[in-house]
Amino acid sequence: MNRWPGHASLPDGGSGSVLALGLVCVIAIAASGALMLGGAVLAKARAQTAADLSALACAQELLDHRGEAAALQAARQMVQAHGATLVSCAPAGLRCQVVAASQTSPLAGRTMTARAKATAGHPRATASTSRNAAPLSNI
């Protein structure tokens, strides 16, 4: 049946529904991709923040000559306080290198892990630096 008198019937009846369904699928795929990208960026930022601050806490303990055990504990506490996991902590002399990891699940069933590395401490510190090293203010 012709809906508009005087016009020929077109053979594309219902094609708008198919196009709308295709558009909805494209939008859903783009939205899930944006969620995954946002989750990855968030996990990386969380891991980097945790690594930076835990390296600073670890280095502060070393600079205060409280020992490596106190430095490791300080790094561990700082990483946990920022919702990340301590992968490694390597105090050496008056420097500390930390690797932290953070996980996120932007989509159900999909977990992503981001890692970040940070180093902090005395700029001239080596593994052989002694307790008589010059304070930071004298450099």
Secondary structure, DSSP 4 states (H G I P E B T S, - for coil): --SSTTSPPPS-TTHHHHHHHHHHHHHHHHHHHHHHHHHHHHHHHHHHHHHHHHHHHHHHHHHTT--HHHHHHHHHHHHHHTT-EEEEEEEETTEEEEEEEEEEEEETTEEEEEEEEEEEE-TT--TT--TTPPPGGG-
